Structure formats: structure tokens, C-alpha cells
Amino acid sequence: MQSVDRAAALLRAIAAADGGEATAVELAKATGLNRATAWRILQTLELQGLAAHDPRTRKYSIGMGVVDLARAVIPDTLLARAQRVVRELSLQTRETVALALLDETELRYVVEKQPPDSTEPSWLGEGPGPLHATSSGKVVLAYSENIDLEAVPLDQLTDTTITSREALYDELALVRLRGYALCRGEHTSDIWGVSVPLMDRDKQLIGTLSLWGPETRGERERFDALGSLAREAAKNIVAS
């Protein structure tokens, strides 16, 4: 049982690390394990596909095996609908479309479809990044009851990143009013995105559905229109 606890602690430490990746030394320090023990467990996690190791940076990240496990949590019918809806929405809009699941306050993308001409990196298996600077993160801040908004860091990543607490509160109120969140180049300056919440039968947030692409793909007003499409798509995914 102790080994299982340690493995779980290391996986959580990877997920909580800056950028979702860290060295064995950093993970050992974060979990209170000695380096040799942490390294042995990380090797086992890598063999099982639960952790991935980049030999260039010597850093570990969450492996695709975790994504497979996350998918198993979703009912088969919901997963099948999500894969179909995500694919169709990407073809319709020519944007990257992704479904992320929420675990308390952590999001991780488990379904993704990119347009054929996309040159953007895949986010499958990863989280969206800083909550205040992404559309999916804003959805979490607006609808989750498990987050202390006063404790959310407001680091400036681009010229349009929200760094004022008052501005963030106004933005989240707007998200709840219109039912979707926008990212206007706030995480990466040339990428815009729109996200909508996925709610369960008890009206609790279980994930997000997001679209994103280059700002140059269309007028800014287009991303507001994408919000309406995403809301309808999210309803189709969670429909019983």
C-alpha cells in the first residue's frame, strides 16, 4: 500500500508542477521521498505509460495511460457522443476542439480533434494552463465551488491577460451570463478560444468543451458565434 501511495503522490506532484512537468529531483522534494525511491517509482510509472520522460530535459510529465484511465470514468455512451461531437464540431468550424474533464479543480483534455491544417501542439492528456488566462480555465473559475478566487494567481502572460482581481470578477460574471468564456490571446497572444461548461444532472461542473485557433482565422465577432455552437454541442454530449 505504501508503494501505491507514493506512486499516487508522484503523479499528483507531476500534475501540480509548473507546466505539468518536473525532474525526478524536484518530484522527490515535492513528495518528501528520497531520490532513489522516487526514481524507481517513476521508472515503473513510465513503463506502465502513466508517466512520460523527456531525456533532453530530464523532466517527467503525465503519460497517456492516465488519459486512458480518465476515459474509463466516462460512461461509454457519453464518451462515444463526445468523440462524435468533437469531430463534427471541428470539421464544421475548422478549429481545434477538445473535451476536458474536471477532477476537483484540475482539468485534463481527454478528447481532441485538430483541423488538417493545424500547426498547433496537441493538448491531449494535459491541462489548459493558468485558469485566469484560458477560456476553459475561466469556465472552471466561474462554475466551480471548490476554488478560492482570492487565491488564484493573476500572472501576466500577454498584453491582454487579466491581471486585475476586479476585472476577473467582471469577466466571470459575464461568463455566467452568456454561458461561455472567451480567451482573447491571453495565454498565447495569437490564439483565441471559447469554452463552455459541461454540467451533470445535478448542475455540477464536470468538464469543459473548448474551441481554439488563430485570431487571424476570422473576425473577433466570430468567436462569440462559436460560443453558441459550443453550447449546443455540449448539450448533445451530456444528453441522456
NORWO-V477098 format. One record per residue. RES is the residue in three letters. OMEGA is omega as a letter, one per 40 degrees, with the letter a starting at -180 (none if undefined). Layout:
{{RES | OMEGA} {RES | OMEGA}}
This chain:
{{MET | a} {GLN | i} {SER | i} {VAL | i} {ASP | a} {ARG | i} {ALA | i} {ALA | i} {ALA | i} {LEU | i} {LEU | i} {ARG | i} {ALA | i} {ILE | a} {ALA | a} {ALA | a} {ALA | i} {ASP | a} {GLY | i} {GLY | i} {GLU | a} {ALA | i} {THR | i} {ALA | i} {VAL | i} {GLU | a} {LEU | i} {ALA | i} {LYS | a} {ALA | a} {THR | a} {GLY | i} {LEU | i} {ASN | a} {ARG | a} {ALA | i} {THR | i} {ALA | a} {TRP | a} {ARG | a} {ILE | i} {LEU | i} {GLN | i} {THR | i} {LEU | i} {GLU | i} {LEU | a} {GLN | i} {GLY | a} {LEU | i} {ALA | i} {ALA | a} {HIS | i} {ASP | a} {PRO | i} {ARG | a} {THR | a} {ARG | a} {LYS | i} {TYR | i} {SER | i} {ILE | a} {GLY | a} {MET | i} {GLY | i} {VAL | i} {VAL | i} {ASP | i} {LEU | i} {ALA | i} {ARG | a} {ALA | i} {VAL | a} {ILE | i} {PRO | a} {ASP | a} {THR | i} {LEU | i} {LEU | i} {ALA | i} {ARG | a} {ALA | a} {GLN | i} {ARG | a} {VAL | i} {VAL | i} {ARG | a} {GLU | a} {LEU | i} {SER | i} {LEU | a} {GLN | a} {THR | a} {ARG | i} {GLU | i} {THR | i} {VAL | a} {ALA | i} {LEU | i} {ALA | i} {LEU | a} {LEU | i} {ASP | a} {GLU | i} {THR | a} {GLU | i} {LEU | i} {ARG | a} {TYR | a} {VAL | i} {VAL | a} {GLU | i} {LYS | i} {GLN | i} {PRO | a} {PRO | a} {ASP | a} {SER | i} {THR | a} {GLU | i} {PRO | i} {SER | i} {TRP | a} {LEU | a} {GLY | a} {GLU | i} {GLY | a} {PRO | a} {GLY | a} {PRO | a} {LEU | a} {HIS | a} {ALA | i} {THR | a} {SER | i} {SER | i} {GLY | i} {LYS | i} {VAL | i} {VAL | i} {LEU | a} {ALA | a} {TYR | a} {SER | i} {GLU | a} {ASN | a} {ILE | i} {ASP | a} {LEU | i} {GLU | a} {ALA | a} {VAL | i} {PRO | a} {LEU | a} {ASP | i} {GLN | a} {LEU | i} {THR | a} {ASP | a} {THR | i} {THR | i} {ILE | a} {THR | i} {SER | i} {ARG | i} {GLU | i} {ALA | i} {LEU | i} {TYR | i} {ASP | i} {GLU | a} {LEU | i} {ALA | i} {LEU | i} {VAL | a} {ARG | a} {LEU | a} {ARG | i} {GLY | i} {TYR | a} {ALA | i} {LEU | i} {CYS | a} {ARG | a} {GLY | a} {GLU | i} {HIS | i} {THR | a} {SER | a} {ASP | i} {ILE | i} {TRP | a} {GLY | i} {VAL | a} {SER | i} {VAL | i} {PRO | i} {LEU | a} {MET | i} {ASP | a} {ARG | i} {ASP | i} {LYS | i} {GLN | a} {LEU | i} {ILE | i} {GLY | a} {THR | i} {LEU | a} {SER | i} {LEU | i} {TRP | i} {GLY | a} {PRO | i} {GLU | a} {THR | a} {ARG | a} {GLY | i} {GLU | a} {ARG | a} {GLU | a} {ARG | a} {PHE | i} {ASP | i} {ALA | i} {LEU | i} {GLY | i} {SER | i} {LEU | a} {ALA | i} {ARG | i} {GLU | i} {ALA | i} {ALA | i} {LYS | i} {ASN | a} {ILE | a} {VAL | a} {ALA | a} {SER | none}}
